[in-house]
Amino acid sequence: PSQSPWEDRLELLRLKIGDRDEALKIINELKKGGLPALRMLVSALRRETSAPMRQAIVEVLDDILPATFGEFKDGWYSNRYEMIAAIRDPANRARLTEYRLEAVPALIEVLQGDVDILTRRWAASALGQMGGPEAARALLELAQNEEEQGVKTWTRLALQQFSDDDCLPLIRQVLENPQSEGWVKAALIRSLGTIGSDEAVRLLMTHGEAVAGPGYLGLLAETGNPLALEEIKKG
C-alpha cells in the first residue's frame, strides 16, 4: 500500500537527520500535520531505535498541538495567553481530548524509560503542552525522583501549563502537603491561573500568597474569573 504524505515526510527526515537546517524544515512541516501526522508519529516512535530520530519525533510532538491551534511558536512558552484562549474554547475540546489519547501514553513511556536525556527533556515539555490529568500525574511523579537537572527544568515549566479542572485534585493534594517541594508548588500555582475556574481561584486565593508572594495577584487577574477580580479589588 502507498504511504501517507506524512510517512513520506518522516522518511525524508530520516535521510536529512544529520543536517539540522534541513531536518528542521521537515520537523516544522510535520508540526502542522494535525491528528493524522500525530498518529503516524506516535506509531513510529514506538518502533524507532535511532536516538536522533526519536529526538526529532518528540520535538514534533512537543509543538503539534499549538501548531493546530494557530501559528504559536513554542506553544505555551511564547504564546501563553493565546494558548489559554484556545484551550478554553469549547470548539477545541474534542480535538484536545483526541490529541491527548494518542500522544500522552507514548510521551510518558519516553519520559520514564528513554536513555537519551535530550529526548526525555522534549517529552517533559510535550506533556506540559498536551496537559490533562494523566500527564500531570506522570510529571508530578517525576518531580519527586528526577536527578537530571535539564529534565527537572522542563518538568517545572511543564507543570505550569495545566488547564483542566480534572487536574485540581492533584494540585490540591500537592499544595496541601507540607512535604511538597517549593518549586513544584510554585509551578502548580501558575497552572491555577491557567485553569481559571471557581475552584482553581479558591485554591489560588488560599495558597497563592504563601507560595508566590504578591505575584499571585497577577495570576488571579489572568483567570478572568469574577471571583478573582473581586479578590483583587479587596487588596
Disulfide bonds with the S-S distance in Angstrom:
none
